[in-house]
Amino acid sequence: MTERIEQEVALALDFVDRLSAAWTEIGQRQKSGSITQMMYSDIIEFANLRLETASTIALLVRDDRISDALGLSRSLLEHALLLRLMTKGNRYFELGPEVPNRTHAAFKKVLAEKRAELEQLHAKGEAGHCLRVERYPRGRDRLMWVYEGLKSADEPDFVVPVHYFHYNEFRPEVMRLDDKDYLDPVPSTYRQQTGERSKAMQKHKDEAGFRYRFFLSYDALLVCLGLNDLASAEEVKRIEAHYTFLGQFLHPTNRASRQLHANANKHLGGFRIGIAQSYDPVARLLAALYEVHLTAMVVSEVADMLESAPSRYLADPGTTEVRKLLAELEGRFDYFWFVFNDAPLYDRWIFAINEASDDELKAAGGYAALATDRIKFDSAVLEHLRHTLTPWGNSRVGHYSPPFRDV
């Protein structure tokens, strides 16, 4: 089976190479409109850099640096989520202050009051860009005001997502570092004479903190994906699972890298680069599958953006070839349950054994045709993939065949 898995790794990396080649040819196939829109150029550059990251992941997989490949995949996932919002999102939120020691019943009362106040404003024709008041979904009971970005009356068919603006303007050094602690080209005597400068710098720091907190932080990305209907509640859970799994290889986590190796329970000691055991072939395949799906996600988001562009900006998006490859992905590598693809065959088989009744199976015509909205994601990502590659049988549900067999 090891040889067949290595063949699958090679096929996955080859698919990424073909998709990347088709990406670079989009410009040759495009037909421009009568007007140039710089937002498209900026976002394409953003995606170009993400494809560079994907190519680096491929190099790491080929060089058997699987732990680092997975760590870099976490970075690519976060960028891909931001890209989704920069091309499709226009709703955002602001939080009310934290109120300690408030009971849930008291919170629900305040929430009802704030909703009533907003309804009154709407009835007067005011605060139209504030859509609603909700409970903030991440953490303690807290009010969240949901807003919609402004649209131009001159271009009702074109929207610049708010995340595009905030990503372009965000400077992490402004948010995190204090000028007084670092070299400043402005002489200190001059700074002392211009008190307004410190106020201006604090304003910039506050603005940077606002952008990070409500638009660019991980929590903000997930909340905004939900507000913009760009990720369902179950898809957010899958993002959380993949993000957490991949984060083990980016941040200090005990045994994370060791679990990727064959005979991971053996401690051989000694000084070397890495550990003595080779990487498990399934871990190599996992890294390659992450690269496939993340690369496809980046390409797909930009293709969606180009295809929805008004004809005055793009007469032909030039995405025909990448769409063919993205369609091929859905039928070829969808045995890996990522974020936005449907539950694979193995997960349907497991669900049928544990949850589906005989009547449900009969009505569906077998486990493969079961509805997938009740199927829960398995957060044990590596072991789940290992099980997916194994044939199984069940007397009630039937036989499960893996996506590929041994040579």
Beta strands, then each sheet from edge to edge (+ up, - down):
strand 1: 31-32
strand 2: 91-95
strand 3: 130-135
strand 4: 143-148
strand 5: 314-316
strand 6: 392-394
strand 7: 398-400
sheet 1: 1+ 5-
sheet 2: 2+ 4- 3+
sheet 3: 6+ 7-
end
